[in-house]
Amino acid sequence: MIRYIIKKLRQSIFILLGVISLIFILFNIIPADPARMIAGQHASIESLNNIREELGLNNPPLKRYLHYLNDISPISYHSNNADSYFYYNEDKYGGNTLLSSSNSCIVLKSPYLGKSFQTQQSVSSIIGKTLPNTIVLAITSILIASILGIIAGIFAAIFKDSLYDKISLLLSATGMSLPSFFAAILIGWIFAIMMGRFTGLNLTGNLYEIDNLSGESFINLKNLILPAITLGIRPLAIILQLTRNSLLDVLSQDYIRTAKAKGLTFTKIILHHALKNALNPVITAISGWFASLMAGVIFVEYIFGWKGLGTIIVNALNQQDMPLVTGCIITISIMFIITNIIVDITYSLLDPRIKQYENS
């Protein structure tokens, strides 16, 4: 198992390196001047040159790429020369020195993602404020999808070929083919605009809101309903079909027929025998879908005005704030990779054949 985990971690490092490299290449071919974005359109040539020198924009692309990798790496190399591009500024990077010589040092630190071009705030601090909102939205949506999908799938299997079964399969197919951005617009228009008077739901809102009288922040869970349901539609459809098909397969097994022959009630057979085995593939699918939710969260958050990573990415792209976009994408990539590693380990524990196949 340890060798299997190490192998997955090694593969994940190469995947993350590929994502970082692709982002760096794409953002360096965009015809935008970071110095002018920071200083403004009416800045002097001298101010622009100073900013370019400070950001290292005058250096060759390869040198800037290596410097960026060094910045985001938790273990980084730095020069002790104050004029060097790789100089270790303790106020900037923080961390602790592991090894040091007269010319250079090795530092253990938090990944440095730079500063926003627009606000000059640390990218890490901006992500730290918005990431919990995205995680809350993703967890809530997968919980809604799991609970409703499993319950609906159980009834679809019990009442196979009934009108309920056919309607649930039709809705499931519709949910799987419905893009997240279209579902967000449709659900927001119906429940927040058309029926807002009855539902009391708003089209836009955040997890934390400010009370107009006291000025204190409070949690408004009502704003979580529409984006969570929208984001959970596709995994709900998958879980419904998977639960139905898995339960039907289990109900056709010999030990179920034996339980029926012993006189056990149908409810006891479902709850105590069939459901336990039928939910194994469903549980692994749920964990896998949690990572996939990060792809749709960008559109859903932006449409519903939810202050998470998705909204930050869209706004940063509109303003060509490259450090902020890069930091958000790297954060989402890391979350995706970590979740997939957990899913792979879960798969290997439930089915040892997968681990054997990977090691072969």
Summary of the structure (lengths in Angstrom):
residues: 360
radius of gyration: 25.7
end to end distance: 13.7
largest distance: 89.3
contacts: 1082
relative contact order: 0.12
helix: 71%
strand: 7%
